[in-house]
Amino acid sequence: MDIENVQRIMESNGVIEVDYMGESIWIQGYNKEDQTVEIGLIGSKESKVVNAKHLTEVKD
């Protein structure tokens, strides 16, 4: 995923499912300049910063 898609998802009013390496996540924030995204793993209190290219939007 590119950082523009991350920004679109953050600005969306709906719920858009996103995965990080097969794990469902929620996006906490992003850094457009660094192309990084702060994510939280669903079902965990763990959060981390990853490159946007490692995120995948889940399509129905």
N, C-alpha and C positions, 0 to 999 in steps of 0.2 A: 504494500500500500504506500502511496506517496503522502507527503505531509498535507497536501491540499485536501485529500480525502479525509484525513484525520480532522482537519479543521471543519470540513462539511459535517462530519458526524458530531463533533462537539457542538456545532451551532444548530443541529437538528432538534426539532421538538419531539420526534419519535424515538423509539428504542431501536437501535441498530446493533445487531450481534457482531462482535469482533473476536477473533481468536489470535492468540500468540502461541505459536508452536503447538497447536492442538488444544490449548487450554482456553476456556472462555474468560474474557477479561472485561474490565471497564476502563475507560480512558479518564484519567484524572487531570491531565494537562499535556501541553506539548510545547516544544521549542522549535519554531519554524527555521531559525538560522542554523541550528545544529541537526535538524531533521530527527529529533528524538521525541519520544512520547513517554510520559509517566503513566504507568498502568497499575491496576490492582487486579489480582487474581480473584475471580468469583469463588466464594466459599473460603477465603483466606484473608488474613489481615496483611499479608505480604504485598509490598508494592516495589516496583523497580522501574528504572529508566532504560528503554530499549530503542533501537533504531526503528523508524516508521516502516521500513521495508520488510520487517519481520512480522507485521500485522496483516491479517487477512479478514476482509469483510465476508461474513457468512451469508450466502444467498440461499433463499428457499428453493 
